[in-house]
Amino acid sequence: MKKILLAAMVSLLALGLSLKGHADEPRLKSSHPDTYTVVKGDTLWDISGRFLENPWMWPEIWQVNTQIANPHLIFPGDRISLIYMDGKPRLTVDRGEAGRTYKAKLGPKVHIVPKEEAINTIPLDRINAFLSRSRVVEVATLDKAPYVLAGGDEHIITGAGDSIFGRGEFEKGVIIYGVYRKGDAYVDPISKEPLGIQAIDIATVKQTALEKDIGTFEVVRTTQEVRLGDRFLKTVQRSIDSTFFPSAPAKKIDAQIIGVEGGVNQVSKLDVVAINRGEREELQVGDVLLIYKKGDTVRDRVTNEVVQLPPVRSGVVMVFSVFEKMSYGIVLEAERALRTGDFLRSP
């Protein structure tokens, strides 16, 4: 499934189908190469950043090469070349050996991907845990949810293959549950509005029996040991997308970084950060935001006034998971030391 999604992702990215009509124009770097050969470990973001000051504008300069099969996919060994058409920059691809082995089967979304897979847009390994089962819920949702009462054979901590007992109001007919642990609580730094609480994915369990308010469960999968007091939440069909089309938001966004994976304050490149904007502000998966550090406070030696310097652009974050009131993003560029509280703005 990941391979199929990847093929679809790059096709749409190359065709420029998610630009949302923003007015930004591609800006070539003064130090851009004329050609670049893709190597294993590259991402589309890395490659576009070699050519562009604003890498999210990659689809605007991608030129489909109709002379080779499946020009939308990019593989290690492919050569990316910068050309000009009607005075405008365009990037084309010349296939390496990996790309030549690609074959496509006609049919509804069926693709055969070569042994050397096409490259990703961003490093998916840094966000897989958040893409798969991470959730942000209301505090009351966790507090009212059924909880782990006991482990099988009186175990306090249990793992995959064990049995556990839960107590609470289990929904009739629901067999599969996720087990979660309370994580960080997120609050808007300006309005002080509670935005949600992180439900940390611990396990997936299958109900084997239910008597009154006590259920018996088989532990199917774990990321950590299941502990007494962990909460059961019904699995939901939330849209999980590992395909990304980096672009500017459809509307102006002003936001802040309100948390960092691991509960630290310092933010580095490829860190996952929490953002105080979400679906209600029309933020979408793939939206790119620029990171600004608050300007220093200095004393004007001429007037003796204390002056606040303007914010300084310091990095780029891309949203990859959106909830009602907040989102998660991955830091793709960090030009300076970043931290929670730094500002985010539309490009």
C-alpha positions as CSV (number, residue, x, y, z in Angstrom):
1,M,0.0,0.0,0.0
2,K,2.9,2.4,0.9
3,K,4.4,1.8,-2.6
4,I,1.1,2.5,-4.3
5,L,0.6,5.7,-2.4
6,L,4.1,6.7,-3.2
7,A,3.6,6.3,-6.9
8,A,0.4,8.3,-6.7
9,M,2.2,11.0,-4.6
10,V,5.0,11.7,-7.0
11,S,2.7,11.7,-10.0
12,L,0.5,14.4,-8.5
13,L,3.5,16.3,-7.2
14,A,5.1,16.4,-10.6
15,L,1.9,17.5,-12.2
16,G,1.6,20.4,-9.7
17,L,-1.9,19.4,-8.6
18,S,-1.9,20.9,-5.1
19,L,-0.8,24.5,-5.5
20,K,-4.0,26.0,-4.1
21,G,-3.6,29.1,-6.2
22,H,-1.1,31.0,-4.1
23,A,0.8,33.8,-5.7
24,D,4.4,32.8,-4.8
25,E,6.8,32.2,-7.7
26,P,9.7,29.7,-7.9
27,R,13.0,31.4,-7.0
28,L,16.2,29.7,-8.2
29,K,19.1,29.7,-5.8
30,S,22.2,31.6,-6.9
31,S,24.3,28.5,-6.2
32,H,21.9,26.1,-8.0
33,P,23.6,23.2,-10.0
34,D,22.8,22.7,-13.7
35,T,22.5,18.9,-13.0
36,Y,22.1,16.7,-10.0
37,T,22.3,12.9,-9.8
38,V,19.9,11.4,-7.2
39,V,21.5,9.2,-4.5
40,K,20.0,6.8,-2.1
41,G,18.6,8.7,1.0
42,D,17.6,11.8,-1.0
43,T,14.1,13.2,-0.7
44,L,12.2,15.3,-3.1
45,W,12.5,18.1,-0.6
46,D,16.3,17.8,-0.5
47,I,16.5,17.9,-4.3
48,S,14.2,20.8,-4.7
49,G,16.1,22.7,-2.0
50,R,19.3,22.4,-4.1
51,F,17.6,24.3,-6.9
52,L,15.0,26.6,-5.2
53,E,14.9,29.2,-2.5
54,N,11.3,28.1,-1.9
55,P,11.3,24.3,-2.3
56,W,7.6,24.0,-1.9
57,M,7.3,25.4,-5.4
58,W,8.9,22.3,-6.9
59,P,5.9,21.3,-8.9
60,E,5.9,24.6,-10.7
61,I,9.2,23.9,-12.5
62,W,8.9,20.1,-13.0
63,Q,8.7,19.3,-16.7
64,V,7.2,15.9,-17.6
65,N,9.5,14.0,-19.9
66,T,7.2,12.0,-22.3
67,Q,10.2,10.2,-23.9
68,I,10.6,7.8,-20.9
69,A,8.2,5.6,-19.0
70,N,6.8,7.0,-15.8
71,P,8.7,10.3,-15.6
72,H,6.9,11.3,-12.4
73,L,8.8,8.8,-10.3
74,I,12.4,9.7,-9.2
75,F,14.9,7.0,-8.4
76,P,18.5,6.9,-7.1
77,G,20.8,7.2,-10.2
78,D,18.4,9.5,-12.1
79,R,19.9,12.8,-13.3
80,I,17.9,16.0,-12.7
81,S,18.7,18.8,-15.2
82,L,17.8,22.5,-15.2
83,I,16.7,23.8,-18.5
84,Y,14.8,26.9,-19.7
85,M,11.6,26.9,-21.7
86,D,10.2,30.2,-22.9
87,G,12.5,31.9,-20.6
88,K,11.3,30.0,-17.5
89,P,13.3,27.4,-15.5
90,R,12.2,23.8,-15.8
91,L,13.6,20.6,-14.2
92,T,13.7,17.4,-16.3
93,V,14.8,13.9,-15.4
94,D,17.0,11.4,-17.3
95,R,16.6,7.9,-16.1
96,G,19.3,5.9,-14.3
97,E,19.4,2.1,-14.1
98,A,16.9,1.9,-11.3
99,G,14.3,3.9,-13.1
100,R,14.6,1.8,-16.3
101,T,13.5,-1.3,-14.4
102,Y,10.2,0.3,-13.5
103,K,7.1,-1.3,-15.0
104,A,3.5,-0.2,-14.8
105,K,0.4,-2.3,-15.0
106,L,-2.6,-0.7,-16.5
107,G,-5.6,-0.8,-14.2
108,P,-7.2,1.1,-11.3
109,K,-4.2,2.4,-9.2
110,V,-2.1,-0.7,-9.6
111,H,1.7,-0.2,-9.8
112,I,4.7,-2.4,-9.7
113,V,7.6,-0.6,-8.0
114,P,11.2,-1.7,-8.8
115,K,13.6,-3.2,-6.2
116,E,15.2,0.2,-5.9
117,E,12.2,2.2,-4.8
118,A,11.3,5.8,-5.8
119,I,12.4,8.4,-3.3
120,N,10.0,9.9,-0.7
121,T,9.0,13.6,-0.5
122,I,10.2,13.8,3.1
123,P,11.9,11.3,5.5
124,L,8.9,9.2,6.4
125,D,10.8,7.3,9.1
126,R,10.8,10.4,11.3
127,I,7.0,10.6,11.4
128,N,5.7,7.0,10.9
129,A,4.6,6.7,14.5
130,F,2.6,9.9,14.2
131,L,1.1,8.9,10.9
132,S,-0.1,5.5,12.0
133,R,-1.8,5.7,15.4
134,S,-1.1,9.1,17.0
135,R,-4.2,10.9,18.2
136,V,-5.1,14.2,19.8
137,V,-8.3,14.1,21.9
138,E,-10.2,16.1,24.4
139,V,-9.0,15.6,28.0
140,A,-12.5,14.4,29.0
141,T,-12.4,11.7,26.3
142,L,-9.4,10.0,28.0
143,D,-10.7,10.6,31.5
144,K,-14.1,8.9,30.7
145,A,-12.6,6.0,28.6
146,P,-12.4,2.5,30.0
147,Y,-9.1,1.6,31.6
148,V,-6.8,-1.3,32.1
149,L,-7.9,-3.0,35.3
150,A,-5.5,-5.9,35.6
151,G,-3.1,-8.0,33.7
152,G,-3.5,-11.7,33.1
153,D,-1.9,-13.9,35.8
154,E,-1.8,-10.8,38.0
155,H,0.9,-9.2,35.8
156,I,1.3,-5.4,36.4
157,I,2.9,-4.8,33.0
158,T,1.9,-6.8,29.9
159,G,3.0,-7.2,26.3
160,A,2.0,-8.7,23.0
161,G,0.5,-12.2,23.4
162,D,-0.7,-11.5,27.0
163,S,-4.2,-11.1,28.2
164,I,-5.5,-8.1,30.1
165,F,-8.8,-7.0,31.8
166,G,-10.4,-3.6,31.3
167,R,-13.2,-1.9,33.1
168,G,-15.6,0.8,31.9
169,E,-18.4,1.4,29.4
170,F,-17.3,-0.7,26.4
171,E,-19.4,-0.1,23.3
172,K,-21.5,-3.1,22.3
173,G,-20.3,-4.8,19.1
174,V,-16.8,-3.2,19.2
175,I,-14.1,-5.8,19.4
176,I,-10.8,-4.0,18.4
177,Y,-9.5,-1.2,20.7
178,G,-6.4,0.9,20.9
179,V,-4.7,1.3,24.3
180,Y,-3.5,4.8,25.0
181,R,-1.6,6.7,27.7
182,K,-2.1,10.3,28.5
183,G,0.7,12.5,27.0
184,D,1.2,16.2,26.7
185,A,-1.7,18.6,27.2
186,Y,-1.7,21.4,24.6
187,V,-2.9,24.9,25.4
188,D,-2.9,27.9,23.1
189,P,-0.2,30.3,24.4
190,I,-2.3,33.4,23.6
191,S,-5.9,32.6,24.2
192,K,-5.1,29.9,26.9
193,E,-7.8,27.7,25.2
194,P,-7.2,23.9,25.7
195,L,-6.4,22.4,22.3
196,G,-6.3,18.8,23.2
197,I,-4.2,16.1,24.8
198,Q,-1.8,13.7,23.2
199,A,-3.0,10.1,23.4
200,I,0.2,8.0,23.2
201,D,-0.3,4.8,21.3
202,I,0.6,1.8,23.5
203,A,-1.1,-1.3,22.0
204,T,-3.9,-2.8,20.0
205,V,-6.1,-5.3,21.7
206,K,-9.0,-7.7,20.8
207,Q,-11.9,-8.2,23.1
208,T,-12.5,-11.9,23.8
209,A,-15.2,-11.6,26.5
210,L,-17.4,-9.0,28.2
211,E,-19.2,-9.5,31.5
212,K,-21.0,-6.4,32.8
213,D,-18.4,-3.6,32.8
214,I,-15.3,-5.9,32.7
215,G,-13.8,-7.0,29.4
216,T,-11.2,-9.6,28.7
217,F,-8.7,-8.7,25.9
218,E,-5.9,-10.3,24.0
219,V,-2.9,-8.0,23.4
220,V,-2.3,-8.1,19.6
221,R,0.4,-5.4,19.2
222,T,2.4,-3.2,21.5
223,T,4.7,-0.2,21.2
224,Q,5.3,-0.2,24.9
225,E,4.4,-2.3,27.9
226,V,0.7,-2.0,28.8
227,R,0.3,-0.6,32.3
228,L,-2.6,-0.5,34.8
229,G,-4.6,2.7,34.2
230,D,-3.9,2.9,30.5
231,R,-7.1,3.8,28.5
232,F,-9.1,2.0,25.8
233,L,-10.3,4.0,22.8
234,K,-12.3,2.6,19.9
235,T,-10.3,2.6,16.7
236,V,-11.4,5.3,14.3
237,Q,-11.1,5.6,10.5
238,R,-9.1,8.8,10.5
239,S,-7.7,9.8,7.1
240,I,-4.0,8.8,7.3
241,D,-2.0,10.0,4.3
242,S,1.7,9.3,3.7
243,T,1.6,11.2,0.5
244,F,2.5,14.9,0.7
245,F,2.2,17.8,-1.7
246,P,4.2,20.7,-0.1
247,S,2.6,24.0,-0.8
248,A,1.7,27.3,0.8
249,P,-1.6,27.3,2.8
250,A,-4.8,28.4,1.0
251,K,-5.2,31.3,3.5
252,K,-3.0,33.4,5.7
253,I,-1.8,31.4,8.8
254,D,-0.2,32.8,11.9
255,A,0.7,30.2,14.5
256,Q,3.2,29.1,17.1
257,I,5.2,26.0,18.0
258,I,3.6,24.8,21.2
259,G,5.4,21.5,21.8
260,V,8.2,19.2,20.6
261,E,8.4,15.5,20.4
262,G,10.0,14.2,23.6
263,G,8.8,17.1,25.8
264,V,11.9,19.3,25.3
265,N,12.0,23.0,24.4
266,Q,14.8,23.0,21.8
267,V,13.8,22.3,18.2
268,S,16.1,20.9,15.5
269,K,15.8,19.8,11.9
270,L,13.5,16.8,11.4
271,D,12.0,17.2,14.8
272,V,8.2,16.7,15.1
273,V,6.5,19.8,16.6
274,A,2.9,20.6,17.7
275,I,1.2,23.7,16.2
276,N,-1.7,25.7,17.7
277,R,-3.7,25.7,14.4
278,G,-5.8,23.0,12.9
279,E,-8.8,22.1,10.7
280,R,-10.9,25.0,12.0
281,E,-8.3,27.4,10.6
282,E,-8.3,25.4,7.3
283,L,-4.8,24.1,7.8
284,Q,-4.2,21.1,5.6
285,V,-1.7,18.2,5.3
286,G,1.2,19.4,3.2
287,D,1.0,23.1,4.1
288,V,4.4,24.7,4.5
289,L,4.9,27.4,7.2
290,L,8.0,29.5,7.7
291,I,9.5,29.6,11.2
292,Y,10.4,33.0,12.8
293,K,12.3,33.6,16.0
294,K,11.2,36.4,18.2
295,G,13.5,39.4,17.7
296,D,15.9,40.5,20.5
297,T,15.2,43.4,22.8
298,V,17.9,46.1,22.5
299,R,18.4,49.6,23.8
300,D,18.6,52.4,21.2
301,R,21.8,54.3,22.2
302,V,20.6,57.4,20.4
303,T,17.1,57.7,22.0
304,N,17.8,55.5,25.0
305,E,14.6,53.6,24.2
306,V,14.1,49.9,24.6
307,V,13.3,48.5,21.1
308,Q,11.9,45.1,20.0
309,L,13.7,43.9,16.8
310,P,11.6,42.3,14.1
311,P,11.2,38.5,14.0
312,V,13.9,36.6,12.1
313,R,13.1,33.8,9.6
314,S,14.8,30.7,11.0
315,G,13.4,27.6,9.3
316,V,10.6,25.7,7.5
317,V,8.0,23.3,8.9
318,M,5.6,21.1,6.9
319,V,2.2,20.0,8.4
320,F,1.7,16.2,8.1
321,S,-1.2,15.5,10.6
322,V,-4.1,17.8,11.3
323,F,-6.7,17.7,14.1
324,E,-9.6,20.0,14.9
325,K,-7.7,22.6,16.9
326,M,-4.0,21.8,16.3
327,S,-1.6,20.0,14.1
328,Y,1.7,18.1,13.9
329,G,4.5,19.2,11.6
330,I,8.1,18.2,10.7
331,V,10.9,20.7,10.7
332,L,12.4,20.5,7.2
333,E,14.9,23.4,7.6
334,A,16.4,25.0,10.7
335,E,18.8,27.8,10.0
336,R,19.1,28.9,13.7
337,A,18.5,27.3,17.1
338,L,14.7,27.0,17.5
339,R,12.4,26.5,20.5
340,T,8.8,26.2,21.6
341,G,7.1,29.6,21.3
342,D,8.7,30.5,17.9
343,F,6.2,31.9,15.4
344,L,4.9,30.3,12.2
345,R,3.7,32.2,9.2
346,S,2.5,31.5,5.7
347,P,5.2,31.9,3.0
